[in-house]
Amino acid sequence: MTADGGAYQRGGSDDVVPIQRLEDVEQQLIGLKTEFTRMAAENVTANTKLRLLEENDHRHDENIKQIKESTIKMEIQFSAIMAKFDSLETKIFSLLQQANKDSGTERKMWLDFVKYIIGITIGVIVANQFIGR
């Protein structure tokens, strides 16, 4: 439009330039359409990968939770086993002390018995020497 409100009048060879420009713009739009299509496909791929990563993350969190629960159970079992070992150790120690006491008492009893037998043997020998002749 002109300053006085009139329209440009074009004709002839001037019409070729805008048609060429339109064709260039159309070619550029086709190129952009191809790029947008490629970017959309990449976006779908990226979203799929992201979804898979989120699922893996969730599975890993579940696995970690199960491992923690198993660890707690193993710690409880370990504590119970160690308590039983401590109890067993105490019982063995008591039995060994009792065996040592019994062994000492039994040894004293045998020594007393041997002394008694020796004493009687000596008494019989002495009595035999004095009475037997």
Phi, psi and omega in degrees: 000149179265173181296334181269010176092359179278165181259150175291144177247111180244153179191171175073231188283342179292337181288339182289321183296312179295326178293320178296318179296318178298319178295321177296317179296318178298318178296318178295321177296321177297318177298318178294321178299318178297317179295316179296322177296316178297316180295323178295318178296318177296323179296317178298316179298315180296319178295321177297314179297319179297317178299317178297319179295320178295320177296317177298318179299317179296316178298318179296321177298318178296318179297318179297319179298317179295321179296318179297317179297318179296320179297317179297317179297319180294323178296320178296315179297319179299318179297319179295318179296317180295323177296319178295321177297318178298318178297315179298318179298318179296317179296317179297318179298317179297317179297319178296319178296317179296319180296320179294320178294314179297320180295318178294318178295317179295320179297318179296320179298316179295318178298318177298319179297316179297318178299317179298314179297315180297318179299315179295318180298314179296319178299318180294318180297314180296315180297322179295324180291319183275322186269322188291343182266000000 
